[in-house]
Amino acid sequence: MHVQGIDIILYEDNRKDFISLTDIARYKDAGNTDDIIKNWLRNRNTIELLGFWETIYNPDFKPVEFDGFRKHAGLNSFVMTPKRWIESTHAIGIISKSGRYGGTFAHKDIALEFASWISVEFKLYIIKEFQRLKEEENNRLRLEWNLQRAISKINYHIHTDAIKENLIPKEITRQQASFIYANEADLLNVALFGITAKEWRINNPGKNGNIRDEATLEQLVVLSNMESINSLLIQQNLPQNERLIQLNKVAIAQMTSLIQNKTVKQLK
């Protein structure tokens, strides 16, 4: 993000948005960002905010250590650093990173409170820029998702043609043919998602659509590739159990590669 002349690093971790407190602190004093963060952490209201946030979102949070910090917060002798808070309480809302893009990061809920402490006006500009970026990201992901969904449908037809030519016996009923198509579709579902379409519906009774409608962009990319690969494996007359093993290996390798590449791009 670029806000009021300040570049602020924003990245995603486990689908949660984290914002650099170090960069936000530069708005107040670019040469003493660590001290500014430490002063904020000494505040009793800050400690309570961090503790209550962790209590809601972090099952491994240590409430006893939190209570100890809360009792001493605000005293002249009280000193708190991001590292001490993280190590003592097993906090996940604040992260310390080293390296070129390092610094102190916080979940957006916490980061915006820090920005408010720095400057209410600056906080509002951050919110405006953050919302703009998320809207752009959502539009891009929606476009990519729709494109990948279209590609997946094209590959689906290639996939079903391979099934029809190689797996469906002659002179069977439409019901029997549908069963084979569904069976092969679930082969891909199990290889990629680990469950069948029916199992997903049972586990998600309140959701509309199907397992593939809920897929991420990365999963749709891999699914599209798997449909093409399965078509080739079918033409090679490989039995279904062997194809499942190979497709599962493909799914693991490709998902790992896509996620790692996505993480690297977010940190650049």
C-alpha positions as CSV (number, residue, x, y, z in Angstrom):
1,M,0.0,0.0,0.0
2,H,1.1,3.6,-0.6
3,V,-0.5,5.9,1.9
4,Q,0.4,9.6,2.4
5,G,3.9,9.1,0.9
6,I,4.5,6.0,3.0
7,D,5.0,2.5,1.5
8,I,3.3,-0.1,3.7
9,I,3.8,-3.8,3.2
10,L,0.7,-5.9,3.2
11,Y,0.8,-9.7,3.0
12,E,-1.5,-12.7,3.5
13,D,-0.8,-15.5,5.9
14,N,-3.4,-18.4,6.1
15,R,-5.9,-16.2,4.3
16,K,-5.5,-13.5,7.0
17,D,-4.2,-10.0,6.1
18,F,-1.2,-8.7,8.0
19,I,0.0,-5.1,7.8
20,S,3.5,-3.8,8.7
21,L,3.5,-1.9,12.0
22,T,7.1,-0.9,11.2
23,D,5.9,0.9,8.0
24,I,3.0,2.6,9.8
25,A,5.4,3.8,12.5
26,R,7.5,5.5,9.8
27,Y,4.6,8.0,9.4
28,K,5.5,9.4,12.9
29,D,9.3,8.9,13.0
30,A,11.1,7.0,10.3
31,G,14.3,6.7,12.4
32,N,12.7,5.2,15.5
33,T,10.1,2.8,14.4
34,D,11.1,0.1,17.0
35,D,10.8,2.5,19.9
36,I,7.4,3.7,18.7
37,I,6.1,0.1,18.6
38,K,7.5,-0.6,22.0
39,N,5.9,2.5,23.5
40,W,2.5,1.4,22.0
41,L,3.0,-2.0,23.5
42,R,3.6,-0.6,27.0
43,N,0.1,0.9,27.0
44,R,-2.5,-1.0,29.1
45,N,-5.2,-0.5,26.5
46,T,-2.9,-2.1,23.9
47,I,-2.1,-5.1,26.0
48,E,-5.9,-5.6,26.7
49,L,-6.6,-5.3,23.0
50,L,-4.0,-7.8,22.0
51,G,-5.0,-10.2,24.7
52,F,-8.7,-10.1,23.9
53,W,-8.0,-10.5,20.2
54,E,-5.8,-13.6,20.9
55,T,-8.5,-15.0,23.2
56,I,-11.0,-14.9,20.4
57,Y,-8.9,-16.2,17.5
58,N,-6.0,-18.2,19.0
59,P,-6.8,-21.5,20.8
60,D,-3.1,-21.8,21.9
61,F,-3.0,-18.4,23.6
62,K,-1.7,-18.3,27.1
63,P,-4.1,-16.3,29.3
64,V,-2.0,-16.6,32.5
65,E,0.9,-14.8,30.9
66,F,-1.5,-12.2,29.4
67,D,-3.0,-11.5,32.9
68,G,0.5,-10.9,34.2
69,F,1.3,-8.4,31.5
70,R,-2.0,-6.7,31.9
71,K,-1.3,-6.1,35.6
72,H,2.0,-4.3,35.0
73,A,1.1,-2.6,31.7
74,G,1.3,1.2,32.0
75,L,3.8,1.3,34.8
76,N,7.1,3.2,34.2
77,S,9.0,-0.1,34.8
78,F,7.0,-2.1,32.3
79,V,8.8,-2.9,29.0
80,M,7.2,-4.9,26.2
81,T,8.6,-5.8,22.8
82,P,6.9,-7.8,20.0
83,K,9.3,-10.7,20.5
84,R,8.5,-10.9,24.2
85,W,4.8,-10.8,23.6
86,I,4.9,-13.5,20.9
87,E,7.2,-15.8,22.8
88,S,5.5,-15.5,26.2
89,T,1.9,-15.8,25.1
90,H,2.1,-17.8,21.9
91,A,0.5,-14.9,20.1
92,I,-0.4,-15.1,16.4
93,G,-1.8,-11.6,15.9
94,I,1.6,-10.0,15.8
95,I,4.5,-11.4,13.8
96,S,8.2,-10.5,13.7
97,K,10.0,-11.1,10.4
98,S,13.6,-10.7,9.6
99,G,15.3,-10.1,6.2
100,R,14.8,-7.7,3.4
101,Y,11.1,-7.3,3.9
102,G,11.2,-7.9,7.7
103,G,9.8,-5.9,10.6
104,T,6.9,-6.1,12.9
105,F,3.6,-7.1,11.3
106,A,0.1,-7.4,12.8
107,H,-3.3,-8.7,11.8
108,K,-5.3,-5.9,10.1
109,D,-7.6,-5.6,13.2
110,I,-4.6,-4.8,15.4
111,A,-2.6,-2.8,12.8
112,L,-5.5,-0.4,12.3
113,E,-5.7,0.2,16.1
114,F,-2.0,0.9,16.0
115,A,-2.5,3.3,13.1
116,S,-5.3,5.1,15.1
117,W,-2.8,5.5,18.0
118,I,-0.3,7.1,15.5
119,S,-2.9,9.3,13.8
120,V,-6.6,8.9,13.3
121,E,-6.4,10.7,10.0
122,F,-3.6,8.3,8.8
123,K,-5.7,5.4,9.9
124,L,-8.6,6.5,7.7
125,Y,-6.3,6.8,4.7
126,I,-5.0,3.3,5.3
127,I,-8.5,1.9,5.5
128,K,-9.4,3.7,2.2
129,E,-6.3,2.3,0.4
130,F,-6.7,-1.2,1.9
131,Q,-10.3,-1.3,0.8
132,R,-9.3,-0.2,-2.7
133,L,-6.6,-2.9,-3.0
134,K,-9.0,-5.6,-1.7
135,E,-11.6,-4.6,-4.2
136,E,-9.1,-4.8,-7.0
137,E,-7.9,-8.2,-5.8
138,N,-11.4,-9.5,-5.5
139,N,-12.2,-8.3,-9.1
140,R,-9.0,-9.9,-10.4
141,L,-9.6,-13.2,-8.5
142,R,-13.2,-13.3,-9.7
143,L,-12.1,-12.8,-13.3
144,E,-9.3,-15.4,-12.9
145,W,-11.7,-17.8,-11.2
146,N,-14.3,-17.5,-14.0
147,L,-11.6,-17.9,-16.6
148,Q,-10.2,-21.0,-14.9
149,R,-13.8,-22.4,-14.4
150,A,-14.3,-22.0,-18.2
151,I,-11.1,-23.8,-18.9
152,S,-12.0,-26.5,-16.4
153,K,-15.3,-27.0,-18.3
154,I,-13.5,-27.3,-21.6
155,N,-11.2,-29.9,-20.1
156,Y,-14.2,-31.6,-18.6
157,H,-15.6,-32.3,-22.1
158,I,-12.2,-33.8,-23.1
159,H,-12.3,-35.9,-20.0
160,T,-15.8,-37.2,-20.6
161,D,-14.9,-38.0,-24.2
162,A,-12.0,-40.1,-23.0
163,I,-14.3,-41.9,-20.6
164,K,-16.9,-42.4,-23.3
165,E,-14.5,-43.9,-25.8
166,N,-12.5,-46.0,-23.4
167,L,-14.5,-46.9,-20.2
168,I,-18.2,-47.0,-21.2
169,P,-19.2,-50.3,-22.6
170,K,-21.5,-50.4,-25.7
171,E,-25.2,-50.7,-25.4
172,I,-25.7,-49.4,-21.8
173,T,-28.4,-47.3,-20.4
174,R,-28.0,-43.5,-19.8
175,Q,-28.2,-44.2,-16.1
176,Q,-25.2,-46.5,-16.3
177,A,-23.3,-44.0,-18.3
178,S,-24.0,-41.3,-15.8
179,F,-22.7,-43.5,-13.0
180,I,-19.4,-44.0,-14.8
181,Y,-19.0,-40.3,-15.5
182,A,-19.8,-39.5,-11.8
183,N,-17.4,-42.2,-10.7
184,E,-14.5,-40.7,-12.7
185,A,-15.4,-37.2,-11.5
186,D,-15.1,-38.4,-7.9
187,L,-11.8,-40.0,-8.8
188,L,-10.5,-36.4,-9.4
189,N,-12.3,-35.1,-6.3
190,V,-10.6,-37.7,-4.0
191,A,-7.2,-37.1,-5.6
192,L,-7.4,-33.3,-5.1
193,F,-9.8,-32.7,-2.2
194,G,-9.6,-36.0,-0.4
195,I,-13.4,-36.6,-0.4
196,T,-16.1,-37.5,-2.8
197,A,-18.9,-35.0,-3.9
198,K,-21.4,-36.9,-1.8
199,E,-19.1,-36.7,1.3
200,W,-18.7,-33.0,0.8
201,R,-22.5,-32.4,0.6
202,I,-22.9,-34.4,3.8
203,N,-20.2,-32.4,5.6
204,N,-21.6,-29.1,4.3
205,P,-25.4,-29.3,4.5
206,G,-25.8,-25.5,4.6
207,K,-23.9,-24.7,1.5
208,N,-25.3,-24.4,-2.0
209,G,-23.5,-25.7,-5.1
210,N,-20.9,-28.4,-5.0
211,I,-17.4,-29.1,-4.0
212,R,-15.9,-27.5,-7.1
213,D,-17.9,-24.3,-6.7
214,E,-16.1,-23.8,-3.4
215,A,-12.7,-24.6,-4.9
216,T,-9.9,-22.0,-4.7
217,L,-8.3,-20.6,-7.9
218,E,-5.2,-22.8,-7.3
219,Q,-7.4,-25.9,-6.9
220,L,-9.3,-25.1,-10.1
221,V,-6.0,-24.8,-12.0
222,V,-4.8,-28.2,-10.7
223,L,-8.2,-29.7,-11.4
224,S,-8.1,-28.6,-15.0
225,N,-4.6,-30.1,-15.4
226,M,-5.7,-33.3,-13.7
227,E,-8.6,-33.8,-16.2
228,S,-6.2,-33.6,-19.1
229,I,-3.8,-36.0,-17.4
230,N,-6.6,-38.5,-16.5
231,S,-7.7,-38.5,-20.1
232,L,-4.3,-39.6,-21.1
233,L,-4.1,-42.2,-18.4
234,I,-7.5,-43.6,-19.4
235,Q,-6.3,-43.9,-23.0
236,Q,-3.3,-45.8,-21.7
237,N,-5.8,-48.3,-20.2
238,L,-4.5,-47.8,-16.6
239,P,-6.8,-49.2,-14.0
240,Q,-8.6,-46.7,-11.8
241,N,-6.7,-47.4,-8.6
242,E,-3.4,-46.7,-10.3
243,R,-4.7,-43.5,-11.9
244,L,-5.9,-42.3,-8.5
245,I,-2.4,-42.8,-7.0
246,Q,-0.8,-40.9,-9.9
247,L,-3.3,-38.1,-9.9
248,N,-3.0,-37.6,-6.2
249,K,0.8,-37.2,-6.6
250,V,0.1,-34.7,-9.3
251,A,-2.3,-32.8,-7.1
252,I,0.1,-32.6,-4.2
253,A,3.0,-31.5,-6.4
254,Q,1.1,-28.9,-8.3
255,M,-0.7,-27.4,-5.2
256,T,2.6,-27.2,-3.3
257,S,4.2,-25.4,-6.3
258,L,1.3,-23.0,-6.7
259,I,1.1,-22.1,-3.0
260,Q,4.9,-21.6,-2.7
261,N,5.0,-19.4,-5.8
262,K,2.0,-17.4,-4.4
263,T,3.8,-16.9,-1.1
264,V,7.0,-15.7,-2.8
265,K,5.1,-13.2,-4.9
266,Q,3.3,-11.8,-1.9
267,L,6.6,-11.2,-0.1
268,K,8.2,-9.4,-3.1
